[in-house]
Amino acid sequence: MTIWIINGPNLNMLGIREPGIYGKGTYEDLCRYIRDEAEKLGVETEIFQSNHEGEIVTKIQEALGRADAIVINPAAYTHTSIAILDALKAVNLPAAEVHLSDVTKRESFRQISYAGMACREHFIGLGFEGYARALKAMKNAVENALFSPK
Ligand code: DQA
């Protein structure tokens, strides 16, 4: 089973950007954490990060036929990008939304999540752990789809 992790803009700046909100862990720390958790779960993973909306859209499209599920933190594009929402709907893979910070308690412009409308699970404000929880949820979603009687 392969689960792709897709991260949006400025997440490569973790550890430097607003540590009071996002923590002191770096993006490399996050990637290591995700790889370790994926290994524990026995799932293959590929981690992608881009600061460009179109590259994220293309990556989601490329998941079709290559990944069984998607874990996505679209970062600021969460709140603006209908293109990312449409791409997630287009591939129609099980998807989970992750946010390190608790966006529900932040500015009003962070209260809408377009990408989240195409995600069946949401892990918000749990820091790195949100990715582990999302991987587990997507593994279960794929397994249930594979083994549920037709
Ligand atoms: C974020 C929350 C977004 O509102 C913000 O633009 C980010 C990161 C998070 O992980 O908490 O860049 O997605």
Backbone and ligand atoms as CSV (ligand in chain L), in Angstrom:
chain,resi,resn,atom,element,x,y,z
A,1,MET,N,N,0.841,-1.200,0.000
A,1,MET,CA,C,0.000,0.000,0.000
A,1,MET,C,C,0.880,1.257,0.000
A,2,THR,N,N,0.510,2.194,-0.834
A,2,THR,CA,C,1.307,3.429,-0.945
A,2,THR,C,C,0.448,4.648,-0.608
A,3,ILE,N,N,0.917,5.445,0.323
A,3,ILE,CA,C,0.199,6.670,0.698
A,3,ILE,C,C,1.124,7.855,0.448
A,4,TRP,N,N,0.659,8.754,-0.387
A,4,TRP,CA,C,1.461,9.951,-0.676
A,4,TRP,C,C,1.142,11.054,0.342
A,5,ILE,N,N,2.202,11.751,0.748
A,5,ILE,CA,C,2.071,12.908,1.636
A,5,ILE,C,C,2.372,14.146,0.798
A,6,ILE,N,N,1.447,15.078,0.774
A,6,ILE,CA,C,1.626,16.297,-0.029
A,6,ILE,C,C,1.557,17.508,0.893
A,7,ASN,N,N,2.631,18.280,0.912
A,7,ASN,CA,C,2.726,19.451,1.777
A,7,ASN,C,C,2.832,20.733,0.963
A,8,GLY,N,N,2.138,21.746,1.424
A,8,GLY,CA,C,2.063,23.008,0.699
A,8,GLY,C,C,3.113,24.033,1.123
A,9,PRO,N,N,2.866,25.281,0.716
A,9,PRO,CA,C,3.870,26.348,0.834
A,9,PRO,C,C,4.283,26.650,2.264
A,10,ASN,N,N,5.553,26.953,2.384
A,10,ASN,CA,C,6.191,27.394,3.638
A,10,ASN,C,C,6.384,26.284,4.667
A,11,LEU,N,N,5.880,25.092,4.378
A,11,LEU,CA,C,6.128,24.001,5.335
A,11,LEU,C,C,7.597,23.596,5.315
A,12,ASN,N,N,8.288,23.891,4.215
A,12,ASN,CA,C,9.743,23.658,4.173
A,12,ASN,C,C,10.484,24.591,5.140
A,13,MET,N,N,9.781,25.597,5.667
A,13,MET,CA,C,10.393,26.559,6.596
A,13,MET,C,C,10.136,26.187,8.062
A,14,LEU,N,N,9.572,25.000,8.275
A,14,LEU,CA,C,9.319,24.581,9.675
A,14,LEU,C,C,10.619,24.637,10.470
A,15,GLY,N,N,10.495,25.026,11.719
A,15,GLY,CA,C,11.675,25.174,12.571
A,15,GLY,C,C,12.159,26.616,12.593
A,16,ILE,N,N,11.907,27.310,11.467
A,16,ILE,CA,C,12.299,28.730,11.353
A,16,ILE,C,C,11.054,29.598,11.466
A,17,ARG,N,N,9.990,29.175,10.757
A,17,ARG,CA,C,8.784,30.007,10.690
A,17,ARG,C,C,7.971,29.902,11.991
A,18,GLU,N,N,7.630,31.018,12.544
A,18,GLU,CA,C,6.707,31.126,13.674
A,18,GLU,C,C,6.731,29.896,14.607
A,19,PRO,N,N,7.856,29.650,15.274
A,19,PRO,CA,C,7.946,28.436,16.108
A,19,PRO,C,C,6.904,28.379,17.219
A,20,GLY,N,N,6.405,29.552,17.644
A,20,GLY,CA,C,5.363,29.573,18.671
A,20,GLY,C,C,4.077,28.918,18.177
A,21,ILE,N,N,3.879,28.920,16.860
A,21,ILE,CA,C,2.666,28.321,16.279
A,21,ILE,C,C,2.958,26.916,15.751
A,22,TYR,N,N,4.084,26.785,15.040
A,22,TYR,CA,C,4.337,25.528,14.321
A,22,TYR,C,C,5.356,24.617,15.007
A,23,GLY,N,N,5.962,25.087,16.094
A,23,GLY,CA,C,6.937,24.263,16.803
A,23,GLY,C,C,8.352,24.474,16.283
A,24,LYS,N,N,9.291,23.807,16.958
A,24,LYS,CA,C,10.714,23.995,16.635
A,24,LYS,C,C,11.252,22.926,15.695
A,25,GLY,N,N,10.453,21.887,15.484
A,25,GLY,CA,C,10.902,20.806,14.587
A,25,GLY,C,C,11.046,21.316,13.167
A,26,THR,N,N,12.084,20.860,12.476
A,26,THR,CA,C,12.322,21.301,11.098
A,26,THR,C,C,11.530,20.434,10.119
A,27,TYR,N,N,11.539,20.839,8.846
A,27,TYR,CA,C,10.859,20.034,7.833
A,27,TYR,C,C,11.519,18.658,7.713
A,28,GLU,N,N,12.843,18.623,7.849
A,28,GLU,CA,C,13.563,17.333,7.808
A,28,GLU,C,C,13.103,16.449,8.973
A,29,ASP,N,N,12.919,17.059,10.149
A,29,ASP,CA,C,12.411,16.299,11.304
A,29,ASP,C,C,11.031,15.715,10.982
A,30,LEU,N,N,10.193,16.547,10.359
A,30,LEU,CA,C,8.839,16.080,10.012
A,30,LEU,C,C,8.913,14.902,9.039
A,31,CYS,N,N,9.757,15.028,8.025
A,31,CYS,CA,C,9.871,13.955,7.022
A,31,CYS,C,C,10.353,12.663,7.675
A,32,ARG,N,N,11.330,12.781,8.581
A,32,ARG,CA,C,11.852,11.601,9.287
A,32,ARG,C,C,10.729,10.958,10.112
A,33,TYR,N,N,9.976,11.816,10.810
A,33,TYR,CA,C,8.861,11.335,11.633
A,33,TYR,C,C,7.846,10.575,10.759
A,34,ILE,N,N,7.500,11.160,9.621
A,34,ILE,CA,C,6.504,10.524,8.735
A,34,ILE,C,C,7.030,9.180,8.231
A,35,ARG,N,N,8.312,9.146,7.814
A,35,ARG,CA,C,8.888,7.884,7.305
A,35,ARG,C,C,8.882,6.807,8.385
A,36,ASP,N,N,9.243,7.192,9.619
A,36,ASP,CA,C,9.252,6.222,10.725
A,36,ASP,C,C,7.850,5.679,10.983
A,37,GLU,N,N,6.867,6.581,11.001
A,37,GLU,CA,C,5.486,6.164,11.281
A,37,GLU,C,C,4.963,5.271,10.154
A,38,ALA,N,N,5.306,5.607,8.921
A,38,ALA,CA,C,4.857,4.799,7.780
A,38,ALA,C,C,5.471,3.407,7.865
A,39,GLU,N,N,6.735,3.359,8.245
A,39,GLU,CA,C,7.412,2.062,8.364
A,39,GLU,C,C,6.732,1.204,9.435
A,40,LYS,N,N,6.407,1.846,10.577
A,40,LYS,CA,C,5.723,1.109,11.657
A,40,LYS,C,C,4.395,0.534,11.166
A,41,LEU,N,N,3.707,1.295,10.319
A,41,LEU,CA,C,2.396,0.855,9.820
A,41,LEU,C,C,2.529,-0.116,8.652
A,42,GLY,N,N,3.734,-0.224,8.118
A,42,GLY,CA,C,3.953,-1.110,6.974
A,42,GLY,C,C,3.402,-0.542,5.681
A,43,VAL,N,N,3.399,0.791,5.550
A,43,VAL,CA,C,2.943,1.388,4.282
A,43,VAL,C,C,4.111,2.108,3.607
A,44,GLU,N,N,4.082,2.064,2.270
A,44,GLU,CA,C,5.065,2.817,1.494
A,44,GLU,C,C,4.623,4.265,1.466
A,45,THR,N,N,5.585,5.170,1.497
A,45,THR,CA,C,5.203,6.574,1.439
A,45,THR,C,C,6.139,7.366,0.544
A,46,GLU,N,N,5.585,8.424,-0.035
A,46,GLU,CA,C,6.416,9.375,-0.772
A,46,GLU,C,C,6.008,10.745,-0.260
A,47,ILE,N,N,6.990,11.551,0.084
A,47,ILE,CA,C,6.689,12.871,0.653
A,47,ILE,C,C,7.063,13.945,-0.363
A,48,PHE,N,N,6.105,14.841,-0.624
A,48,PHE,CA,C,6.297,15.898,-1.619
A,48,PHE,C,C,5.963,17.230,-0.973
A,49,GLN,N,N,6.758,18.237,-1.253
A,49,GLN,CA,C,6.449,19.596,-0.759
A,49,GLN,C,C,6.639,20.571,-1.908
A,50,SER,N,N,5.708,21.516,-2.031
A,50,SER,CA,C,5.888,22.561,-3.038
A,50,SER,C,C,5.309,23.872,-2.544
A,51,ASN,N,N,5.933,24.942,-3.005
A,51,ASN,CA,C,5.425,26.283,-2.707
A,51,ASN,C,C,4.511,26.785,-3.824
A,52,HIS,N,N,4.234,25.908,-4.812
A,52,HIS,CA,C,3.495,26.334,-6.015
A,52,HIS,C,C,2.187,25.555,-6.142
A,53,GLU,N,N,1.099,26.278,-6.239
A,53,GLU,CA,C,-0.229,25.653,-6.306
A,53,GLU,C,C,-0.333,24.643,-7.458
A,54,GLY,N,N,0.124,25.055,-8.640
A,54,GLY,CA,C,-0.001,24.185,-9.820
A,54,GLY,C,C,0.770,22.891,-9.660
A,55,GLU,N,N,1.939,22.962,-9.021
A,55,GLU,CA,C,2.724,21.733,-8.796
A,55,GLU,C,C,1.978,20.789,-7.864
A,56,ILE,N,N,1.263,21.357,-6.903
A,56,ILE,CA,C,0.480,20.525,-5.977
A,56,ILE,C,C,-0.677,19.869,-6.729
A,57,VAL,N,N,-1.330,20.634,-7.598
A,57,VAL,CA,C,-2.415,20.090,-8.426
A,57,VAL,C,C,-1.883,18.946,-9.283
A,58,THR,N,N,-0.740,19.167,-9.918
A,58,THR,CA,C,-0.148,18.125,-10.785
A,58,THR,C,C,0.196,16.885,-9.968
A,59,LYS,N,N,0.757,17.091,-8.784
A,59,LYS,CA,C,1.130,15.940,-7.935
A,59,LYS,C,C,-0.118,15.132,-7.556
A,60,ILE,N,N,-1.207,15.817,-7.216
A,60,ILE,CA,C,-2.452,15.109,-6.876
A,60,ILE,C,C,-2.917,14.293,-8.091
A,61,GLN,N,N,-2.855,14.895,-9.281
A,61,GLN,CA,C,-3.259,14.168,-10.494
A,61,GLN,C,C,-2.386,12.933,-10.698
A,62,GLU,N,N,-1.090,13.074,-10.415
A,62,GLU,CA,C,-0.152,11.961,-10.614
A,62,GLU,C,C,-0.388,10.819,-9.635
A,63,ALA,N,N,-1.094,11.105,-8.551
A,63,ALA,CA,C,-1.364,10.055,-7.555
A,63,ALA,C,C,-2.270,8.970,-8.126
A,64,LEU,N,N,-3.058,9.333,-9.130
A,64,LEU,CA,C,-3.988,8.366,-9.717
A,64,LEU,C,C,-3.208,7.198,-10.324
A,65,GLY,N,N,-3.466,6.007,-9.831
A,65,GLY,CA,C,-2.770,4.824,-10.339
A,65,GLY,C,C,-1.436,4.574,-9.666
A,66,ARG,N,N,-0.959,5.535,-8.877
A,66,ARG,CA,C,0.352,5.360,-8.208
A,66,ARG,C,C,0.222,5.285,-6.690
A,67,ALA,N,N,-0.781,5.976,-6.144
A,67,ALA,CA,C,-0.972,5.974,-4.689
A,67,ALA,C,C,-2.355,5.420,-4.378
A,68,ASP,N,N,-2.468,4.834,-3.187
A,68,ASP,CA,C,-3.774,4.310,-2.741
A,68,ASP,C,C,-4.554,5.351,-1.965
A,69,ALA,N,N,-3.849,6.318,-1.403
A,69,ALA,CA,C,-4.495,7.365,-0.608
A,69,ALA,C,C,-3.542,8.560,-0.512
A,70,ILE,N,N,-4.109,9.682,-0.112
A,70,ILE,CA,C,-3.339,10.927,-0.010
A,70,ILE,C,C,-3.522,11.520,1.387
A,71,VAL,N,N,-2.408,11.977,1.958
A,71,VAL,CA,C,-2.451,12.803,3.170
A,71,VAL,C,C,-1.946,14.173,2.735
A,72,ILE,N,N,-2.756,15.206,2.946
A,72,ILE,CA,C,-2.385,16.520,2.417
A,72,ILE,C,C,-2.485,17.613,3.475
A,73,ASN,N,N,-1.426,18.420,3.546
A,73,ASN,CA,C,-1.477,19.673,4.286
A,73,ASN,C,C,-1.224,20.771,3.250
A,74,PRO,N,N,-2.281,21.345,2.709
A,74,PRO,CA,C,-2.094,22.323,1.634
A,74,PRO,C,C,-1.599,23.686,2.142
A,75,ALA,N,N,-1.373,23.775,3.472
A,75,ALA,CA,C,-0.895,25.020,4.099
A,75,ALA,C,C,-1.812,26.177,3.689
A,76,ALA,N,N,-1.273,27.319,3.297
A,76,ALA,CA,C,-2.130,28.480,3.036
A,76,ALA,C,C,-3.119,28.240,1.888
A,77,TYR,N,N,-2.758,27.332,0.950
A,77,TYR,CA,C,-3.685,27.050,-0.163
A,77,TYR,C,C,-4.966,26.362,0.306
A,78,THR,N,N,-4.924,25.822,1.522
A,78,THR,CA,C,-6.143,25.247,2.122
A,78,THR,C,C,-7.305,26.214,1.986
A,79,HIS,N,N,-6.992,27.481,2.288
A,79,HIS,CA,C,-8.033,28.491,2.469
A,79,HIS,C,C,-8.372,29.257,1.192
A,80,THR,N,N,-7.685,28.916,0.093
A,80,THR,CA,C,-7.892,29.684,-1.145
A,80,THR,C,C,-8.103,28.824,-2.379
A,81,SER,N,N,-7.627,27.572,-2.340
A,81,SER,CA,C,-7.462,26.872,-3.620
A,81,SER,C,C,-8.607,25.932,-3.981
A,82,ILE,N,N,-9.420,26.396,-4.902
A,82,ILE,CA,C,-10.458,25.528,-5.463
A,82,ILE,C,C,-9.808,24.540,-6.436
A,83,ALA,N,N,-8.663,24.922,-7.003
A,83,ALA,CA,C,-7.946,24.012,-7.924
A,83,ALA,C,C,-7.486,22.752,-7.185
A,84,ILE,N,N,-7.010,22.911,-5.965
A,84,ILE,CA,C,-6.594,21.732,-5.185
A,84,ILE,C,C,-7.815,20.897,-4.798
A,85,LEU,N,N,-8.891,21.559,-4.397
A,85,LEU,CA,C,-10.148,20.838,-4.119
A,85,LEU,C,C,-10.581,20.033,-5.346
A,86,ASP,N,N,-10.581,20.676,-6.502
A,86,ASP,CA,C,-11.026,19.997,-7.735
A,86,ASP,C,C,-10.121,18.818,-8.082
A,87,ALA,N,N,-8.813,18.975,-7.865
A,87,ALA,CA,C,-7.864,17.883,-8.175
A,87,ALA,C,C,-8.140,16.688,-7.258
A,88,LEU,N,N,-8.379,16.962,-5.975
A,88,LEU,CA,C,-8.683,15.863,-5.036
A,88,LEU,C,C,-9.980,15.170,-5.444
A,89,LYS,N,N,-10.967,15.967,-5.858
A,89,LYS,CA,C,-12.233,15.362,-6.305
A,89,LYS,C,C,-12.020,14.563,-7.590
A,90,ALA,N,N,-11.161,15.074,-8.453
A,90,ALA,CA,C,-10.935,14.420,-9.750
A,90,ALA,C,C,-10.328,13.032,-9.569
A,91,VAL,N,N,-9.322,12.910,-8.714
A,91,VAL,CA,C,-8.682,11.590,-8.555
A,91,VAL,C,C,-9.520,10.677,-7.671
A,92,ASN,N,N,-10.327,11.301,-6.800
A,92,ASN,CA,C,-11.273,10.544,-5.954
A,92,ASN,C,C,-10.608,9.431,-5.141
A,93,LEU,N,N,-9.406,9.708,-4.644
A,93,LEU,CA,C,-8.727,8.756,-3.749
A,93,LEU,C,C,-9.099,9.119,-2.315
A,94,PRO,N,N,-9.058,8.142,-1.389
A,94,PRO,CA,C,-9.253,8.509,0.017
A,94,PRO,C,C,-8.195,9.546,0.413
A,95,ALA,N,N,-8.637,10.612,1.064
A,95,ALA,CA,C,-7.693,11.675,1.417
A,95,ALA,C,C,-7.945,12.153,2.839
A,96,ALA,N,N,-6.870,12.548,3.504
A,96,ALA,CA,C,-6.950,13.117,4.851
A,96,ALA,C,C,-6.258,14.474,4.850
A,97,GLU,N,N,-6.884,15.415,5.529
A,97,GLU,CA,C,-6.339,16.775,5.664
A,97,GLU,C,C,-5.601,16.871,7.004
A,98,VAL,N,N,-4.421,17.471,6.973
A,98,VAL,CA,C,-3.647,17.675,8.202
A,98,VAL,C,C,-3.283,19.147,8.329
A,99,HIS,N,N,-3.405,19.679,9.538
A,99,HIS,CA,C,-2.826,20.990,9.863
A,99,HIS,C,C,-2.094,20.872,11.182
A,100,LEU,N,N,-0.878,21.352,11.203
A,100,LEU,CA,C,-0.079,21.296,12.428
A,100,LEU,C,C,-0.728,22.133,13.520
A,101,SER,N,N,-1.136,23.338,13.143
A,101,SER,CA,C,-1.726,24.267,14.115
A,101,SER,C,C,-3.241,24.084,14.143
A,102,ASP,N,N,-3.859,24.592,15.201
A,102,ASP,CA,C,-5.315,24.504,15.295
A,102,ASP,C,C,-5.929,25.689,14.559
A,103,VAL,N,N,-6.142,25.498,13.262
A,103,VAL,CA,C,-6.662,26.585,12.430
A,103,VAL,C,C,-8.041,27.057,12.887
A,104,THR,N,N,-8.766,26.196,13.600
A,104,THR,CA,C,-10.113,26.580,14.047
A,104,THR,C,C,-10.057,27.703,15.085
A,105,LYS,N,N,-8.866,27.864,15.720
A,105,LYS,CA,C,-8.743,28.894,16.759
A,105,LYS,C,C,-7.916,30.076,16.273
A,106,ARG,N,N,-7.686,30.150,14.954
A,106,ARG,CA,C,-6.841,31.230,14.427
A,106,ARG,C,C,-7.696,32.251,13.650
A,107,GLU,N,N,-7.062,33.000,12.746
A,107,GLU,CA,C,-7.752,34.105,12.071
A,107,GLU,C,C,-8.983,33.615,11.287
A,108,SER,N,N,-9.909,34.540,11.056
A,108,SER,CA,C,-11.141,34.166,10.358
A,108,SER,C,C,-10.855,33.658,8.942
A,109,PHE,N,N,-9.784,34.191,8.294
A,109,PHE,CA,C,-9.510,33.736,6.919
A,109,PHE,C,C,-9.016,32.291,6.870
A,110,ARG,N,N,-8.693,31.724,8.029
A,110,ARG,CA,C,-8.278,30.309,8.050
A,110,ARG,C,C,-9.454,29.375,8.358
A,111,GLN,N,N,-10.660,29.932,8.470
A,111,GLN,CA,C,-11.793,29.103,8.900
A,111,GLN,C,C,-12.410,28.306,7.763
A,112,ILE,N,N,-12.058,28.673,6.512
A,112,ILE,CA,C,-12.569,27.864,5.403
A,112,ILE,C,C,-11.463,26.941,4.900
A,113,SER,N,N,-11.824,25.701,4.664
A,113,SER,CA,C,-10.874,24.766,4.061
A,113,SER,C,C,-11.512,24.175,2.813
A,114,TYR,N,N,-11.035,24.651,1.655
A,114,TYR,CA,C,-11.550,24.087,0.397
A,114,TYR,C,C,-11.089,22.646,0.236
A,115,ALA,N,N,-9.786,22.408,0.416
A,115,ALA,CA,C,-9.249,21.046,0.247
A,115,ALA,C,C,-9.957,20.077,1.189
A,116,GLY,N,N,-10.258,20.563,2.393
A,116,GLY,CA,C,-10.899,19.704,3.389
A,116,GLY,C,C,-12.241,19.161,2.922
A,117,MET,N,N,-12.876,19.872,1.978
A,117,MET,CA,C,-14.186,19.414,1.478
A,117,MET,C,C,-14.069,18.116,0.688
A,118,ALA,N,N,-12.851,17.792,0.247
A,118,ALA,CA,C,-12.651,16.536,-0.495
A,118,ALA,C,C,-11.927,15.501,0.361
A,119,CYS,N,N,-11.799,15.782,1.654
A,119,CYS,CA,C,-11.085,14.853,2.547
A,119,CYS,C,C,-12.071,14.197,3.496
A,120,ARG,N,N,-11.883,12.903,3.707
A,120,ARG,CA,C,-12.813,12.203,4.606
A,120,ARG,C,C,-12.382,12.291,6.067
A,121,GLU,N,N,-11.108,12.634,6.304
A,121,GLU,CA,C,-10.616,12.737,7.683
A,121,GLU,C,C,-9.848,14.041,7.843
A,122,HIS,N,N,-9.838,14.578,9.072
A,122,HIS,CA,C,-9.210,15.876,9.338
A,122,HIS,C,C,-8.448,15.774,10.652
A,123,PHE,N,N,-7.178,16.105,10.637
A,123,PHE,CA,C,-6.346,16.046,11.847
A,123,PHE,C,C,-5.739,17.429,12.035
A,124,ILE,N,N,-6.317,18.156,12.952
A,124,ILE,CA,C,-6.047,19.595,13.051
A,124,ILE,C,C,-5.511,19.936,14.436
A,125,GLY,N,N,-4.363,20.611,14.453
A,125,GLY,CA,C,-3.832,21.105,15.724
A,125,GLY,C,C,-3.108,20.056,16.546
A,126,LEU,N,N,-2.686,18.981,15.912
A,126,LEU,CA,C,-2.008,17.894,16.634
A,126,LEU,C,C,-0.505,17.877,16.378
A,127,GLY,N,N,0.006,18.900,15.706
A,127,GLY,CA,C,1.435,18.909,15.385
A,127,GLY,C,C,1.783,17.739,14.473
A,128,PHE,N,N,3.039,17.249,14.610
A,128,PHE,CA,C,3.501,16.138,13.752
A,128,PHE,C,C,2.567,14.928,13.860
A,129,GLU,N,N,2.016,14.703,15.063
A,129,GLU,CA,C,1.196,13.509,15.289
A,129,GLU,C,C,0.006,13.425,14.326
A,130,GLY,N,N,-0.453,14.567,13.863
A,130,GLY,CA,C,-1.561,14.573,12.906
A,130,GLY,C,C,-1.247,13.742,11.667
A,131,TYR,N,N,0.023,13.762,11.242
A,131,TYR,CA,C,0.415,12.984,10.056
A,131,TYR,C,C,0.350,11.480,10.353
A,132,ALA,N,N,0.784,11.084,11.567
A,132,ALA,CA,C,0.736,9.661,11.927
A,132,ALA,C,C,-0.712,9.193,11.979
A,133,ARG,N,N,-1.568,10.044,12.583
A,133,ARG,CA,C,-2.982,9.672,12.699
A,133,ARG,C,C,-3.629,9.587,11.308
A,134,ALA,N,N,-3.234,10.506,10.436
A,134,ALA,CA,C,-3.785,10.528,9.074
A,134,ALA,C,C,-3.324,9.293,8.289
A,135,LEU,N,N,-2.055,8.933,8.441
A,135,LEU,CA,C,-1.551,7.725,7.753
A,135,LEU,C,C,-2.341,6.496,8.196
A,136,LYS,N,N,-2.550,6.391,9.513
A,136,LYS,CA,C,-3.278,5.248,10.059
A,136,LYS,C,C,-4.706,5.224,9.521
A,137,ALA,N,N,-5.363,6.384,9.511
A,137,ALA,CA,C,-6.753,6.463,9.029
A,137,ALA,C,C,-6.838,6.090,7.552
A,138,MET,N,N,-5.853,6.533,6.764
A,138,MET,CA,C,-5.884,6.215,5.334
A,138,MET,C,C,-5.568,4.741,5.094
A,139,LYS,N,N,-4.683,4.175,5.903
A,139,LYS,CA,C,-4.403,2.734,5.790
A,139,LYS,C,C,-5.701,1.961,6.048
A,140,ASN,N,N,-6.425,2.343,7.114
A,140,ASN,CA,C,-7.693,1.675,7.427
A,140,ASN,C,C,-8.709,1.856,6.304
A,141,ALA,N,N,-8.773,3.056,5.756
A,141,ALA,CA,C,-9.742,3.328,4.684
A,141,ALA,C,C,-9.456,2.444,3.474
A,142,VAL,N,N,-8.187,2.309,3.119
A,142,VAL,CA,C,-7.831,1.497,1.950
A,142,VAL,C,C,-8.119,0.023,2.245
A,143,GLU,N,N,-7.739,-0.421,3.436
A,143,GLU,CA,C,-7.974,-1.830,3.786
A,143,GLU,C,C,-9.471,-2.148,3.798
A,144,ASN,N,N,-10.269,-1.253,4.362
A,144,ASN,CA,C,-11.717,-1.500,4.405
A,144,ASN,C,C,-12.303,-1.562,3.014
A,145,ALA,N,N,-11.813,-0.704,2.127
A,145,ALA,CA,C,-12.321,-0.719,0.747
A,145,ALA,C,C,-11.916,-2.007,0.061
A,146,LEU,N,N,-10.701,-2.493,0.366
A,146,LEU,CA,C,-10.217,-3.724,-0.280
A,146,LEU,C,C,-10.956,-4.955,0.201
A,147,PHE,N,N,-11.279,-4.974,1.522
A,147,PHE,CA,C,-11.790,-6.211,2.105
A,147,PHE,C,C,-13.302,-6.211,2.342
A,148,SER,N,N,-13.957,-5.049,2.163
A,148,SER,CA,C,-15.397,-5.059,2.423
A,148,SER,C,C,-16.111,-5.828,1.315
A,149,PRO,N,N,-17.132,-6.637,1.681
A,149,PRO,CA,C,-17.808,-7.447,0.671
A,149,PRO,C,C,-18.523,-6.554,-0.342
A,150,LYS,N,N,-18.496,-6.952,-1.591
A,150,LYS,CA,C,-19.120,-6.147,-2.659
A,150,LYS,C,C,-20.638,-6.307,-2.613
L,1,DQA,C1,C,-1.133,25.142,8.259
L,1,DQA,C2,C,-2.197,26.176,8.621
L,1,DQA,C3,C,-2.390,27.165,7.496
L,1,DQA,O1,O,-3.388,28.115,7.826
L,1,DQA,C4,C,-1.097,27.907,7.240
L,1,DQA,O2,O,-1.240,28.787,6.134
L,1,DQA,C5,C,0.063,27.005,7.041
L,1,DQA,C6,C,0.170,25.783,7.851
L,1,DQA,C7,C,-0.825,24.198,9.451
L,1,DQA,O3,O,-0.242,23.140,9.202
L,1,DQA,O4,O,-1.132,24.538,10.595
L,1,DQA,O5,O,0.981,27.296,6.282
L,1,DQA,O6,O,-1.620,24.347,7.210
